Amino acid sequence: MSITRNHTIHCPKCEAEMSVQLYDSINVVEDPALRDALMANQLNAVECPGCQFQFRVDKQLLYIDTIRGFAIW
């Protein structure tokens, strides 16, 4: 099961505070689109509602693929 959690972050451009939902873990067997998003560098990507700056939040992530038989932290 993929898990998301709300995080309070600041925009790196305008420093506006915002609450965003980010992935803590992804199960790519249950949701293959999450693997595609990760490989395309789009997972945990957000847009600042104040200045519309788009950026990715780098954070720890558990990657689970039970078909291939591994998990990566």
Sequence and secondary structure as in RCSB ss.txt:
>XXXX:A:sequence
MSITRNHTIHCPKCEAEMSVQLYDSINVVEDPALRDALMANQLNAVECPGCQFQFRVDKQLLYIDTIRGFAIW
>XXXX:A:secstr
  EEEEEEEE TTT  EEEEEEEEEEETTT HHHHHHHHTT TTEEE TTT  EEE     EEEETTTTEEE 
